[in-house]
Amino acid sequence: MNFSIQNIVAVFNRIDQRLVGFMTLYGLRLIRLSLAVIFIWFGWLKVIGRSPVAYLVENTVYWVPPKFFVPFLGVWEITIGLGLLFHFALRLTLFLFWLQLTGTFLVLILRPDIAFQGGNPLFLTTEGEFVIKNLVLISAGLVIGSTVKNK
């Protein structure tokens, strides 16, 4: 075996090309599938009354009765998940997706006492981290949205 730098670089380049090919072929589908699973699962937990963040929803959107709003939000999330899973009405699905995710940031504005340690926006609580991670979900939605063709 010849372990020259050129051979090692050539092997690395072949592996890299295969990995990039795999990501190109499956990446978008896996983003859609992952988001679908997250939205269906989280939504279902709200519908059946087992969501660990129901209290966060109740304390943020306090002007709507929680017995109505939490399950309603769950159905909304399941709808988004099914739209992503079955690639159905993606423009509408993504609109609902972004509207829902935008709503999650309300906690940062309306309930900073829940989102930030001691009111300091640099120190997130668990709930604050839960909300901020939605930036990644929003970005994933943008990637999916970039594939929707004009008809």
Helices and strands as residue ranges (DSSP letters): H 5-47, H 54-60, H 66-85, H 90-104, H 106-110, H 112-115, G 117-119, H 126-132, H 134-145
